[in-house]
Amino acid sequence: MAKGQLEFQEEVDAARIENAMWRSWKADGSGDHSGDHSAKTEKLERVRGSIGDSIDFSQIRYPQETRRCRYDDLPTFPVRPNFAGFENALQPASQCVVFDGCPEDPYHPSNTPIYQTSTFVQPSSSEFGPYDYTRSGNPTRTALEKHVAMLEHAAAAFAFSSGMAALHTVTRLLKQGDEILVNEDIYGGMHRLLTQDCAHNGVQVTFVDTTNLTAVAKAITPKTKIIHTESPSNPRMKISDLRKLATLAHQHKVLLSVDSTMMPPVICQPLLLGVDLVVHSATKFFSGHADCTGGLVCVRDPELAHRVAFLQNAEGTALAPFECFLFLRGIKTMWLRVNRAQENTVQIAKALAKHPRIKEVFYPGPGGCSSEALRIHNSQSSGCGCIISFTTGSVSFSRRFLDASRLFKTTVSFGSVNSLGEMPCTMSHASIPAEERTLPADLVRLSVGIEDVRDLLQDLQRALDFASSQKPPPEHDGYDSPCPCCWESS
């Protein structure tokens, strides 16, 4: 078939392979390190049968006068690779860095350009090119979504303007009369969305402990269409068995959705465990620098991906090009950031567990959960993450502790390179009515950053000492931290 002249249906149905990888395979066969020449040949033949020897996606056209499909069935961006069955030969740290976001660009930039444009000139009045309007599709966003899909082993990934926009899109897969089962320990913004939006639009919302498979099985009804959970949960760090939840959900023809914001793909890849939808607040670990907001939905099934793509376009919730560029930049250091922060987290969790004023520590590591919960977490993740919650037995003590801390900035959110702290009941989960909360009022949540752990431990010890004393917390504006050597006199 002539270059760039795929028929529409063939184009949509093709097994989609990343162009950059194809170029690599064609040049030297480096995509397969098995040494099996026949296996390489078979793989390349499958690729040729799907997309031909070479396709210039920028030259693909969608004729409007002769098209055989509905307008809404047209792709809003060029055909993308399906990474659901992709086996990457690179290690996780390399996967974050080695990625060609714009393989068709004639200038071969080392970084994906920001296509800061709202519209794209079309080839004619009766044809669409690969892009037409940035709400529908943009090359910078395509690059981000392809990279995320590769990291998550997704059929497709979609970038949204915020984590809440991503979660809202998942709920839009439901219709009036459907039911969604939700983990009882859920992020406050999701609780608000479910109880004040979904419920008012005829969707039944049922809260259940997703760590208890028996309880989940009893809660499923013929109306149940989605089970949504977090593991670890935010903020009590409860662990759900994602493999068994997926098996249970699929037995009842129910989708399993997981908010994996606390477990970025360098730690956990839920789609490989049978999960259908993975959601991230990309604001956290994908950015890593607290400088942009965004959300991601990663989908295992191509048909479901088609529906998510439609909603993203129809509702106008897609992420803007500049933010996509920032997330592409953030991904490159995600493995380094997360691993350094995890190393710090383990040491901090041990120190907190030994402190006499700390009642209970919650995190998916030794001493932070039951042995069975830890076994489950280790079977589906490669690390403990960077979040610790703990109780002190006193709301006023917890407040004094946070107010006295200098390095752990008191702020909502998590996943930044710098350490953060908050009290969920009055901050991230404040939208949950007090009578509906399942959280201890004195609960503190820490997001551990990449600072030198010795400085973090010293900061925590000083803050705990201040909270234990009758002294007022050291005065500071919440932004500029004085040198630790000045604290004694403050």
C-alpha positions in Angstrom: 0.0 0.0 0.0 1.3 3.5 -0.9 3.0 5.4 1.9 0.6 7.3 4.0 -2.5 6.1 2.1 -4.1 3.6 4.5 -7.8 3.0 4.2 -9.6 4.4 7.3 -10.8 1.0 8.7 -7.5 -0.6 8.2 -5.9 2.3 9.9 -8.1 2.1 12.9 -7.9 -1.7 13.3 -4.2 -2.0 12.7 -1.9 -3.3 15.5 -0.2 0.0 16.3 3.5 0.0 16.8 5.7 2.9 17.9 7.4 4.4 14.8 10.7 5.0 16.7 10.9 1.4 17.8 10.1 0.3 14.2 13.0 2.4 12.9 15.3 0.9 15.5 14.3 -2.6 14.7 14.7 -2.0 11.0 18.1 -0.4 11.4 19.8 -3.0 13.6 17.3 -5.3 15.2 18.2 -3.8 18.6 14.6 -4.1 19.8 15.0 -7.8 20.5 18.0 -9.0 22.5 17.1 -12.6 22.5 19.5 -13.5 19.8 16.8 -15.6 18.0 16.9 -14.5 14.4 13.7 -16.3 13.5 11.9 -14.6 16.3 13.1 -11.2 15.1 12.0 -12.0 11.6 8.6 -13.1 12.7 8.1 -9.9 14.8 9.1 -7.7 11.9 6.8 -9.5 9.5 3.9 -8.9 11.9 4.8 -5.2 12.0 5.0 -5.0 8.2 1.6 -6.8 7.9 0.1 -4.2 10.2 1.5 -0.9 9.2 3.6 -1.5 6.1 7.3 -0.8 5.7 7.0 2.9 6.5 4.1 5.3 7.3 4.4 9.0 7.4 1.5 9.8 9.8 1.7 13.5 9.0 0.5 12.6 5.4 -2.5 10.5 6.4 -5.8 11.9 5.2 -9.4 11.3 6.3 -11.6 12.1 3.3 -15.0 13.4 4.3 -17.0 13.0 1.1 -16.4 9.2 0.9 -16.0 8.2 4.5 -17.9 5.1 5.6 -18.2 6.0 9.3 -19.8 8.5 11.6 -17.9 11.7 12.2 -17.6 10.9 15.9 -15.8 7.6 15.0 -13.0 9.5 13.3 -9.7 9.4 15.4 -8.9 12.8 16.9 -5.2 12.1 16.6 -2.9 9.9 14.4 -3.1 6.1 15.0 -1.1 5.3 18.2 0.8 2.2 19.4 -1.0 -0.3 21.5 1.3 -1.1 24.4 -1.1 -3.6 26.2 1.1 -6.5 25.2 4.4 -4.7 24.7 7.5 -6.2 26.3 10.1 -3.4 26.8 13.6 -4.7 26.8 14.7 -1.6 28.8 14.9 -1.4 32.6 12.4 0.9 34.3 14.9 3.8 34.8 15.7 3.7 31.1 12.0 3.5 30.1 11.5 6.9 31.7 14.2 8.5 29.6 14.4 6.6 26.3 11.5 7.8 24.3 11.0 9.6 21.0 8.0 11.8 21.3 7.9 13.0 17.7 9.5 10.4 15.4 8.0 12.0 12.3 9.4 15.5 12.9 11.9 16.2 10.1 14.3 18.0 12.4 14.5 15.1 15.0 14.5 17.2 18.1 15.8 15.6 21.3 12.8 17.0 23.2 9.2 17.1 22.1 8.3 20.6 20.9 5.5 22.5 22.4 2.8 22.8 19.7 1.3 25.9 21.2 -1.5 26.2 18.7 -5.3 26.0 18.9 -5.9 24.9 15.3 -4.1 23.1 12.4 -4.5 23.9 8.7 -6.3 21.1 6.9 -5.3 19.7 3.5 -8.6 20.7 1.9 -12.2 21.6 2.7 -13.2 18.0 2.3 -10.4 16.3 4.2 -9.0 16.1 7.7 -5.3 15.9 8.4 -3.9 14.1 11.5 -4.9 17.0 13.8 -7.5 19.7 13.5 -8.1 21.4 16.9 -6.0 21.1 20.0 -9.0 20.2 22.2 -9.3 17.1 20.0 -5.6 16.3 19.6 -2.2 17.9 19.8 1.2 16.5 18.9 2.7 17.4 22.3 -0.2 15.7 24.1 0.1 12.7 21.8 3.7 12.3 22.8 2.8 12.4 26.5 0.0 10.0 26.1 2.1 7.5 24.2 4.9 7.7 26.8 2.5 7.1 29.6 0.8 4.2 27.7 4.2 2.6 27.3 5.1 2.9 31.0 1.7 1.5 32.0 1.4 -1.2 29.3 -1.9 0.4 28.2 -3.8 0.1 25.0 -4.0 3.9 25.3 -3.5 6.7 27.8 -5.2 10.1 28.0 -4.1 13.3 29.6 -6.6 15.6 31.3 -6.5 19.1 32.9 -6.4 17.7 36.4 -6.6 14.4 38.4 -10.3 15.2 39.2 -11.0 15.6 35.4 -9.5 12.2 34.9 -11.6 10.7 37.7 -14.7 12.4 36.4 -14.2 10.9 33.0 -14.1 7.4 34.6 -17.5 8.1 36.2 -18.8 9.3 32.9 -18.6 5.7 31.7 -21.6 5.1 33.9 -25.2 6.0 32.9 -28.3 6.7 35.0 -29.3 3.6 37.0 -25.8 2.2 37.1 -23.9 1.5 40.3 -20.3 2.1 41.3 -18.7 0.4 44.3 -16.0 2.5 45.9 -13.4 1.9 48.5 -14.6 3.5 51.8 -11.1 5.1 52.4 -11.0 7.3 49.3 -9.5 10.6 48.4 -11.8 13.5 49.6 -12.2 15.0 46.1 -13.4 11.7 44.7 -15.8 11.3 47.6 -17.2 14.8 46.8 -17.5 13.9 43.1 -19.3 10.7 43.8 -21.7 11.9 46.5 -22.5 15.4 45.1 -22.3 14.8 41.3 -22.7 11.2 40.4 -25.4 10.5 42.9 -27.3 13.6 41.7 -27.2 12.3 38.2 -28.8 8.9 38.9 -25.7 6.8 39.5 -25.9 4.7 42.7 -22.7 5.1 44.9 -22.0 2.3 47.4 -19.0 2.4 49.7 -17.3 -0.8 50.7 -14.1 -2.0 52.2 -12.2 -3.2 49.1 -9.6 -5.0 51.2 -12.4 -7.4 52.2 -13.2 -9.5 49.1 -16.2 -11.1 50.8 -17.7 -7.8 51.5 -17.1 -6.7 47.9 -18.7 -9.9 46.5 -21.8 -9.3 48.7 -22.1 -5.7 47.6 -22.0 -6.4 43.8 -25.5 -6.2 42.2 -26.8 -6.5 38.6 -26.5 -2.7 38.5 -22.8 -2.6 39.4 -20.7 -1.6 36.5 -17.5 -0.3 38.1 -15.5 -1.0 41.2 -13.1 1.8 42.1 -10.4 1.7 44.6 -6.9 2.9 45.7 -4.1 0.7 46.9 -2.6 2.0 49.1 -5.6 4.0 50.0 -5.4 7.7 50.7 -4.7 8.4 53.5 -5.0 5.3 55.7 -2.7 3.3 53.4 -5.0 0.3 53.3 -3.9 -2.4 50.8 -6.4 -4.1 48.4 -5.5 -7.2 46.4 -5.8 -5.9 42.9 -5.4 -9.3 41.2 -8.2 -10.9 43.2 -10.4 -7.8 42.9 -10.0 -7.9 39.1 -10.9 -11.6 39.0 -14.0 -11.0 41.1 -15.0 -8.0 39.0 -14.6 -9.8 35.7 -16.6 -12.7 37.0 -19.5 -10.3 37.3 -18.7 -8.4 34.0 -17.7 -5.4 36.1 -14.8 -3.0 35.3 -12.1 -2.5 37.9 -10.7 1.1 38.2 -7.7 1.9 40.4 -6.5 5.4 41.4 -2.8 4.6 41.4 -1.5 8.1 42.1 0.5 6.9 45.1 2.0 4.1 43.1 3.4 5.5 39.8 4.3 3.1 37.1 8.0 2.8 38.2 6.5 1.1 41.3 3.3 -0.6 40.1 1.6 -1.3 36.8 -2.0 -2.3 37.7 -3.1 -3.1 34.1 -0.7 -6.0 34.2 -2.6 -7.3 37.2 -6.0 -7.4 35.4 -7.2 -3.9 36.2 -9.2 -2.2 33.5 -8.6 1.5 34.2 -5.7 3.2 36.0 -6.0 6.8 37.0 -3.3 9.1 38.1 -3.2 12.7 39.4 -0.2 13.4 37.3 0.3 16.6 39.5 2.1 14.3 41.9 4.8 11.9 40.8 4.6 12.5 37.0 5.4 16.2 37.5 7.5 15.8 40.7 8.0 19.5 41.0 4.6 20.9 42.1 4.6 23.2 39.1 1.6 21.9 37.0 -1.7 20.0 37.4 -2.9 17.2 35.3 -4.6 13.8 35.3 -4.2 10.5 33.4 -6.5 7.7 32.5 -4.8 4.5 31.2 -7.0 1.8 29.6 -6.3 -1.9 28.9 -9.1 -2.5 26.3 -9.0 -0.6 22.9 -12.8 -0.4 22.8 -12.9 1.2 26.2 -10.1 3.5 25.1 -12.3 4.7 22.2 -15.0 5.7 24.6 -12.5 7.6 26.9 -11.1 9.4 23.8 -14.6 10.4 22.8 -15.3 11.8 26.3 -12.0 13.7 26.4 -12.8 15.4 23.1 -16.5 15.9 23.6 -16.2 17.4 27.1 -13.1 19.4 26.5 -11.1 18.2 29.5 -7.8 17.5 27.8 -4.4 18.8 29.1 -2.9 21.9 27.4 0.3 21.6 25.3 2.6 23.5 27.7 1.6 21.3 30.7 2.1 18.2 28.5 5.6 19.4 27.9 6.2 19.8 31.6 5.0 16.3 32.3 7.2 14.9 29.6 10.1 16.6 31.3 9.1 15.3 34.7 8.8 11.7 33.6 12.5 11.6 32.7 13.5 11.9 36.3 10.6 10.0 37.8 12.5 6.8 38.5 15.3 8.7 40.2 13.0 10.9 42.3 10.8 8.1 43.4 13.6 5.7 44.4 15.4 8.4 46.4 12.2 9.4 48.1 11.4 5.8 48.9 14.8 5.3 50.5 14.1 8.3 52.7 10.6 7.0 53.5 11.8 3.7 54.9 14.2 5.5 57.4 11.6 8.0 58.4 8.9 5.4 59.0 11.3 3.5 61.3 12.1 6.6 63.2 8.5 7.5 63.7 7.5 4.0 64.8 10.0 4.3 67.6 9.0 7.7 68.9 6.9 7.6 72.1 4.5 10.3 70.9 3.5 8.5 67.7 0.6 6.1 68.3 0.4 4.3 65.0 2.3 4.5 61.6 0.6 3.6 58.3 2.6 2.8 55.2 3.1 -0.3 53.0 6.3 -1.3 54.7 7.5 -3.3 57.7 5.7 -2.0 60.8 3.3 0.1 58.8 0.7 -2.6 58.0 -0.2 -6.2 58.8 2.1 -8.9 57.4 -0.7 -10.1 55.1 -1.2 -6.6 53.7 2.5 -6.2 53.2 2.7 -9.6 51.4 -0.1 -8.5 49.1 1.5 -5.1 48.4 4.9 -6.6 47.7 3.3 -9.0 45.3 1.8 -6.2 43.2 4.4 -3.4 43.7 8.1 -3.0 43.7 8.3 -0.4 46.5 6.7 1.2 49.5 6.0 4.5 47.9 6.7 7.9 49.5 3.7 8.5 51.7 3.4 7.9 55.5 0.4 8.6 57.7 0.5 8.4 61.5 -1.6 9.3 64.5 -0.5 11.1 67.7 -3.5 10.7 69.9 -4.1 14.4 70.0 -5.4 16.8 67.4 -3.6 19.7 69.0 -0.3 17.8 69.1 -0.6 17.0 65.4 -1.3 20.6 64.6 1.7 21.8 66.7 3.9 19.3 65.0 3.0 20.5 61.5 3.3 24.1 62.5 6.7 23.6 63.9 8.1 21.7 61.0 10.3 23.6 58.6 11.3 21.2 55.8 7.9 19.4 55.7 5.9 22.2 54.2 2.2 22.3 55.3 0.3 21.9 52.1 -2.1 19.6 50.3 -1.0 17.2 47.6 2.1 15.0 47.6 4.8 13.5 45.3 7.0 16.6 44.9 10.8 16.6 45.2 10.4 18.5 48.5 8.7 17.0 51.6 5.2 18.0 52.5 2.8 17.5 55.4 -0.9 17.9 56.1 -3.8 16.9 58.3 -6.3 15.2 55.9 -9.4 15.9 57.9 -8.9 19.7 57.6 -7.1 19.8 54.2 -7.2 17.1 51.5 -10.3 15.3 52.8 -12.1 18.3 54.3 -14.9 18.1 51.7 -16.1 14.8 53.3 -18.7 15.7 56.0 -17.4 15.0 59.5 -20.1 12.4 60.1 -19.1 10.5 57.0 -15.3 10.5 57.6 -13.6 7.3 58.5 -10.3 9.1 59.4 -8.9 9.8 62.8 -9.0 13.6 63.4 -5.4 13.6 64.6 -4.1 11.8 61.4 -1.0 13.4 59.8 0.1 12.6 56.3 3.7 13.1 55.2 4.9 13.1 51.6 8.6 12.4 51.7 10.9 14.2 49.2 14.4 13.7 48.0 16.2 15.9 50.5 19.1 14.5 52.6 17.3 12.1 55.0 19.5 13.4 57.9 18.0 16.8 57.5 14.5 15.4 57.3 15.0 13.3 60.4 16.4 16.3 62.3 13.4 18.4 61.2 10.9 15.8 62.4 12.7 15.4 65.7 12.7 19.2 66.3 9.0 19.5 65.3 8.1 16.6 67.7 10.1 18.2 70.5 8.3 21.5 69.9 4.9 19.8 69.9 5.7 18.0 73.2 6.8 21.3 74.9 4.7 24.2 75.9 6.6 26.6 73.7 4.8 28.3 70.8 6.0 27.0 67.4 8.8 28.9 65.8 7.5 31.8 63.7 7.8 31.5 60.0 5.8 32.4 57.0 5.4 29.0 55.6 7.6 29.7 52.6 11.2 30.6 53.6 12.8 28.2 56.0 15.6 29.5 58.1 18.8 27.6 58.5 18.3 24.7 61.0 21.1 26.1 63.2 18.8 29.1 63.9 16.0 27.0 65.2 17.2 26.8 68.8 16.9 30.6 69.2 13.5 30.9 67.4 
